[in-house]
Amino acid sequence: MAKIVLEKLADAYNAQPRSEREFAVKELDMTWEQGGAYALLGPSGCGKTTLLNIISGLVTATRGRVLFDQRDVTLLPTEARNIAQVFQFPVVYDTLTVGENLAFPLRNRKVPRDAIKARVAEIARLLDLSAVLDRKARNLTADSKQKISLGRGLVRADVAAILLDEPLTVIDPHLKWRLRSTLKDIHRRLNATMIYVTHDQTEALTFADKVVVMHDGYVVQTGTPEELFNRPAHTFVGHFIGSPGMNVLPCTIEGATARIDGVPVALARAYPVLPAGARIELGVRPEFATLRARGAGLPVRVRRVDDLGRVRIARVELMGRALAATVPDSVEVGGEEASLVFDPACVHVYADGHLVSGEAIAGAR
Amino acid sequence: MNKIQDQRAWLLVLPVFALVAFSAVIPLMTVVNYSVQDTFGNNQFFWNGIGWYQELLDPKSQLGERFFDALWRTLLFSAIILLIEIPLGIGVALCMPRDGIGVAFSLVIMALPLLIPWNVVGTIWQIFARTDIGLFGYALSRLGLDYNYTLGILSAWITIIIMDVWHWTSLIALLCYAGLKSIPDAYYQAARIDGASRWAVFTTIQLPKMRRVLAIAILLRFMDSFMIYTEPFVLTGGGPGNATTFLSIDLVKLALGQFDLGKAAAMSIVYTLIILALCWVFWTVATTSEAERRPT
């Protein structure tokens, strides 16, 4: 078990990158604390798997250093790094039994026979595989195979971290939930550092204590699920997390008032200094945008109301822009005309996509 | 799901039946016809029952002795070339590049021997192995080795075996290469993480994943080598003596050389049945082990 530090790390497929664009993973500094449960979240092609492979040593980064507990492992091969990795498709050694599969990493490392036996039995118990230890691994279902892949990582007592690369992709939906709770359970019992790569926000938010959101090679935000929801650091995070995603509207700002196509919106904070020439946008999650009968607020046209059971989400149009908003139980939507009211505390301002923190308004309560 | 019953489906397979009947069954029946009759020419035939078969399968008769000699010779040849070509083909496949410009290059190089007609292969080696003008034969005899494929039994066998290995190892290598290419990278990455040695990667990942193509490769090479005719016929003509007279060569000698149509027909039938039986055994073994791997 170890603390993993990435220092000024960057990676490009091309060994001699000429421009920033060629980097699949843009320069970043990051610390993964010992025993943390992390999720690396992002759409396909955002560089999350590359980042994972750099940590495991399958890929050597173009620049920067990887430290395991202050030990520089940047140039060490995978087998010298004490890393366990579970891949998208379950990898089992077809001709071996489940027990032999679990013993494989230990046998390769010349661990004494008795020690192997004891350790395999222990891990099989943990993963609920004891009953099938003598079966051929190829006869098992996908989720059992994925448990074997995980088990091969866990048998080594000295693993620095367990890396999971979209491990539930090929698992049946009803088994996903079970395997996910097995993972959480193992994380709690073994106090292992786990990094879980996924493009599924539900998986990320339920598994991880901390979620690292990647977009286009950049790490755009690292935080707890609440932080990602309440204060998205980037409009991308707002879009990507939450369902439906955050509404983003171009606007102009004067002090503590934003104007969307001339219609004023009150803000909870003032923004006296905004980067000149930047694209200024307003972000508000549908949860904090409430639909009212036509009156005060932004005049909108209602296009559709989706009843999700717990909440009702209205798809509305504001000056030709599509937005999503919550419809409180008390509000009856009749016809197209309605008004939209934002909760000022939950309205964020973005300059070129990045969150701008304003100043408290003098004299405000 | 409901099974659809429609007898018209037979109409769809009818052309195949007709085709197979004309291309295989009917010609084979003429052979069966010959095998139970005797002729003294003049297109007059006499019923002989299972006489030819009895003689053929009796090792003490002249025909039987000749048949079994050729049969063991052919089996020995198949066994030797399988033992050489399979490991060699796997080895070559493992050495071929996985990506880059080298792939196309090595594929073309590997495919070249497969494109050469059989009798040309025989001619190439017949000249190549000559001790007076052939590079191979001349080099060997200059080294002081007693090599002459027209006189020495061992020389003749070695030449035919090297020729077959040269001609057909590519096929095994290409099939194995296809099998190797189908292994996802994740397997190799997992093996690296598990600290597997090169040998362990081969035995636990590559060999099991090549099983299917290897089964096909062995079947193809076995059938082909068991029926080998052209190359040894061109190279040695079955000699020296009868040392390289394989079943197919013997069959032609019997049918066209001696014009013993009845004996040759009986031999053809038995030859065909042996190949069918061996292929069936092989197929059964391969498919049963395949069935075991299906999830229960």
Interface residues (C-beta under 8 A of the other chain):
Chain A: S56 L58 P77 T78 E79 I83 A84 Q85 F87 Q88 F89 V91 Y93 D94 T95 L96 F104 P105 N108 R109 K136 R138 N139 L140 T141 S149 R152 G153
Chain B: P184 A186 Y187 Q189 A190 R192 I193 D194 G195 A196 S197 A200 T204 I205 P208 K209 E292 R293 R294 P295 T296
